[in-house]
Amino acid sequence: MSYNYCINVNEVEDRKVIHMMDAKIVGDVIASLRKKHNMTQVDLANKLHVSNKTVSKWESGMGFPEI
């Protein structure tokens, strides 16, 4: 049995853009809620037992929190 797969490069690029947009939206929400509660990135990091660099990465849209 053989399968023919066709990958549309534009679809792959679109998914990357959507993923980046999602990461940025999540980061904006994290930053907004942190600031609303008058917390620094260090404060939030300590509460979540992660580094402040991790919080910074989330807020800048360069990664997602693991859940």
C-alpha positions as CSV (number, residue, x, y, z in Angstrom):
1,M,0.0,0.0,0.0
2,S,1.4,3.4,-0.9
3,Y,0.3,6.8,0.2
4,N,0.9,10.0,-1.6
5,Y,1.4,13.0,0.6
6,C,1.5,16.6,-0.7
7,I,2.7,19.2,1.7
8,N,1.7,22.7,0.9
9,V,4.6,24.9,2.0
10,N,2.2,27.9,2.5
11,E,0.2,25.9,5.0
12,V,3.3,25.0,7.0
13,E,4.3,28.7,7.1
14,D,0.8,29.7,8.0
15,R,0.9,27.3,11.0
16,K,4.2,28.8,12.1
17,V,2.7,32.3,12.0
18,I,-0.4,31.2,13.9
19,H,1.8,29.5,16.5
20,M,3.9,32.7,16.9
21,M,0.7,34.8,17.2
22,D,-0.7,32.4,19.8
23,A,2.5,32.6,21.8
24,K,2.4,36.4,21.7
25,I,-1.2,36.5,22.8
26,V,-0.5,34.2,25.7
27,G,2.5,36.3,26.6
28,D,0.5,39.5,26.5
29,V,-2.1,37.9,28.8
30,I,0.6,36.7,31.3
31,A,2.2,40.1,31.3
32,S,-1.1,41.9,31.7
33,L,-2.2,39.8,34.6
34,R,1.2,39.9,36.3
35,K,1.1,43.7,36.1
36,K,-2.5,43.9,37.3
37,H,-1.4,42.1,40.5
38,N,1.6,44.4,40.9
39,M,4.1,41.6,40.5
40,T,7.5,41.6,38.9
41,Q,8.7,38.8,36.6
42,V,10.8,37.6,39.6
43,D,7.8,37.5,41.9
44,L,5.8,35.5,39.3
45,A,8.7,33.2,38.6
46,N,9.1,32.5,42.4
47,K,5.4,31.7,42.7
48,L,5.5,29.3,39.8
49,H,8.9,27.8,40.7
50,V,10.5,28.8,37.3
51,S,13.2,31.3,36.5
52,N,12.5,34.9,35.7
53,K,14.1,34.2,32.3
54,T,11.3,31.7,31.7
55,V,8.7,34.3,32.5
56,S,10.4,36.8,30.2
57,K,10.4,34.2,27.4
58,W,6.7,33.6,27.9
59,E,5.9,37.3,27.9
60,S,7.9,38.0,24.8
61,G,6.1,35.2,22.9
62,M,9.2,33.0,22.6
63,G,7.6,30.1,24.4
64,F,4.6,28.7,26.1
65,P,4.2,27.6,29.8
66,E,4.1,23.8,30.2
67,I,0.8,22.7,31.6
